[in-house]
Amino acid sequence: TDWEAVDAGDLKPSPGIRDRTSITKAYGERKPLLDYDPDCDQLQCFDELAHIVEAGEVVRHV
């Protein structure tokens, strides 16, 4: 499992999605974050979350 890989030091966990002002503002303006702030450093995290939801599990591509 991913947790076993983390415990063994084979996989480093990422910190996950962090709050950013641009996320809050994009939500308030009802815009996709990508359209509101295409340079937001959290877009990759949201992309990974979307892949997890689509697959129904965490799939690592290393």
NORUR-V772610 format. One record per residue. SS is DSSP state (a for helix, b for strand, c for the rest). Layout:
ss:SS
ss:SS
This chain:
ss:c
ss:a
ss:a
ss:a
ss:a
ss:a
ss:a
ss:a
ss:c
ss:c
ss:c
ss:c
ss:c
ss:c
ss:c
ss:c
ss:c
ss:c
ss:c
ss:c
ss:a
ss:a
ss:a
ss:a
ss:a
ss:a
ss:a
ss:a
ss:c
ss:c
ss:c
ss:c
ss:a
ss:a
ss:a
ss:a
ss:c
ss:c
ss:c
ss:c
ss:c
ss:c
ss:a
ss:a
ss:a
ss:a
ss:a
ss:a
ss:a
ss:a
ss:a
ss:a
ss:a
ss:a
ss:a
ss:c
ss:c
ss:c
ss:c
ss:c
ss:c
ss:c
